[in-house]
Amino acid sequence: MTTTGAAGGRRRRGPGMTEVARAAGVSQKTVSRVVNGEPHVSPEVRDRVLRAVRDLDYRPNTAARALLLGRYRRIGVVSLGSSLYGPSTLLIALERAMRRAGYSVALASTLEGRRISVAVDALLEQGVDGIVLSEPIDDGTPLRLTADVPVVSLGEGVELAPGAGAVVGADGVAAARLATEHLLSLGHRTVWHIPGPQDWWAARDRLRGWREALAAAGAPEPPLPSPGDWSPASGYAAGRQLARLADVTAVFVANDDMAIGALHALADAGRAVPGDVSVVGYDDIPAAAHLFPPLTTVRQNLTAVADHAVDVLIALIEGRPAPAGPAGRAVELTVRASTGPVREPDPTHPRP
């Protein structure tokens, strides 16, 4: 068999496992064990096979390896195709975790309205051992996935087959409670919230955690401004609504980009941060520490979330019990200068 090269010439097919086995004087099964890092191969035989692999420039064929092992050593990821800090950082962390575990990555995005189920079907056609749903969103239709491989979702809203699926991820509800409780502990009578888009499960979790913290403290729940779309512009629009209200002294914003817009709106309205209004964001983007004032925000340990998701998925693939959650906290509050004790309004300084 021959293939056509980039310059139009024809070249011979690369060596296969048969040639490697013949050169090393072992069986094809032994070559398979060495290539895939399996035990029960003596050091002398392993060295001989690896020398043959190098000499022949052998590249394992994915389809052949799948036939031999019953696996592709490849994991599919359904991504939003978003450049937002959280999803993009999580995607990088997932890829690194998979490669450390010896798996390659196949990616399908839901950009431009592509349904999650369509993306899953595309990955299954490529050949994957398992699938991770990264930051799923709700398009208004209940999602019931039927796949012949294990699936791990990093968000709610997906019905997975028992024993062949799991939902893992950072606890956005607990994180939002943490942010809201911090503001209440500074003496603020209540905390206002700028929510993210409510078709995102992450935004719903943060809204729920904010409400739970207010209810637990017996604090009144203020009305919500218009939900943002995660962008600074939408945070600015919501911030302008809140800046007009004299009783707003504390705001929890669903992500740092919208918090940046809210800080801009408060400054335009003459509301000092944190003197008049304390602000907490969510994500701890790299710019958060360098704003004016530096932003208090919730930090997600996305590396720990990705590592745990991959560990759970591989356990499902291999038929093992899923491991316990990651050690340490998946979220923590980073306190900076954008929050401070409540200050009684100055009656001589009217609000906008």
C-alpha positions, 0 to 999 in steps of 0.5 A: 500500500502506498500514500501520496505525499504533500509534493504529489509523490508516492511513498510507502506505508510506514512500518507496522506492528508486524515489522516491529515484532519481526525485528525485535524477535517477539510477538505482536502482542508483546509489541502492543504491551510495550507500546501501551506501557503495560506490565509483565514485560522484562526490561531486556525485551522492552529495550529490544522492542523500543530499539526496533520502534526507534530504528523503524520509526514506527508510529502506532496506528490508532485504529489497529491499537483500538482493535487490539486493546478495545480502546482508542486511548482518546477522550472527547471534549465537548466545549463551548468554543468560548474565549471566556477565561473560565471555559478556556482555562478549563479546556487547557487544564482538561487537555493537560490532565488527559495527556498526563494520563496517556490519552489524546484529545478530540475536540468538538465545540457547540459554537454557533448553536450546535447542540451538545448531542450533535457534538457528542455524535461527532466525537463518537464517530471519530472513536473515543473511549469517553467524553467530557462535557465542559461547561454545558449550557441549557438550550431549553430542551432537556438533554438526555444523552445516550452514548456507548462510552462513559460521560462526565459533565462539568455542569448540571442539566444533563441526564446521564446513564447510571453507572456510565456517567457522572457530574463533577465540577467546582461548587459554584453555589458554595462559592457564591455563598462565600462571596456573599457572606464576606460582604455581609460580614463587613456590615452590609445590610444586604448584597445586590447581585449582577447575574450572568446569562441564565442559560448557563448552569454556572450562572444559575449556581452563583445566583442560587448561592447568593440567594441561599447566603442572604436567606441564611443571614435573614438579609432582604433579597434585592431585585436583580438588574438585567442579567449580563452576558459575561462581558464588561459592557453588560456589567457596565449596563447593570452597574449603571442601574445599581449606581442610581440606587442610594441603598446599594452598598455591596455587589456580588458580580457573577464574573470578573469581566462584568465586575470590571464593567460595574466598577467603571459604571460606579466610578462614572456615577461618583460612587467610590469603591469600596468607600460607597460600594464594595464589589466582589467578582468571580474567576480571579482573572489575571487582571483582577489584582491590577485593577483600581482598586484591586478586585476581591474575587472568588478563585476557582481551582480549575486544575483540580476540577479538570484533574478530578474529572479526568480521574473519574472518567478514566475510572468509568472507562476502566470499570473501577470505582470513581475516586473521591473529590480533589483534596483541598478546596476547589474555590476560595475567596481572594480578598483585595481592596474592592471590599470594605466595611459598610459606611453610613451615607453622608446626608450632605452628599446626595446620591445620583 
